[in-house]
């Protein structure tokens, strides 16, 4: 019998072990909408939530200024501009 790739053996992560990061800035209505959706989904699934302000970090501003709000899951870009609740739930393993 052949060997199974380690990638295929990995179990999906538990949503409670995931971190959702919102990168945005004050006064951004899309950021407010994204925050509301992320807080609801993360709260229901037990995922951690953190927020980063591009006006306080030159590198984040350089990288994401034209895409905010940007959503990361475990440090990897998931979405930008709008957060689709169903897509976020799926990405978190729900």
C-alpha positions, -999 to +999 in steps of 0.1 A: +000+000+000+014+035-009+022+062+016-002+089+023+011+125+019+014+144+052-008+171+036-036+146+031-034+133+067-037+167+083-070+172+100-087+205+094-080+232+121-105+238+148-120+273+143-111+280+180-074+276+170-076+302+142-069+340+143-087+364+121-070+398+116-087+429+102-064+454+087-081+488+083-082+524+095-104+547+115-133+563+096-135+535+070-171+524+067-161+492+049-138+484+078-168+489+102-189+465+082-161+439+080-154+442+117-191+435+125-191+404+103-158+391+116-167+397+153-200+378+148-185+349+130-153+347+152-175+349+183-198+321+172-169+298+162-145+307+190-118+321+167-095+349+179-098+384+165-073+411+162-072+444+144-043+464+129-045+501+118-026+509+086-023+545+098+000+533+126+022+510+105+041+522+074+046+487+061+009+478+064+000+511+047+024+505+019+012+469+014-026+473+019-036+510+015-056+503-017-073+471-004-086+479+030-103+464+048-081+433+044-089+401+063-061+377+072-066+342+086-036+329+106-015+356+089-024+348+053-046+371+032-081+358+030-101+387+015-102+424+009-128+452+006-158+431+017-161+401+040-184+374+028-197+357+059-202+323+043-167+323+028-152+333+061-170+305+080-158+280+054-122+292+056-123+289+094-134+253+090-170+256+100 
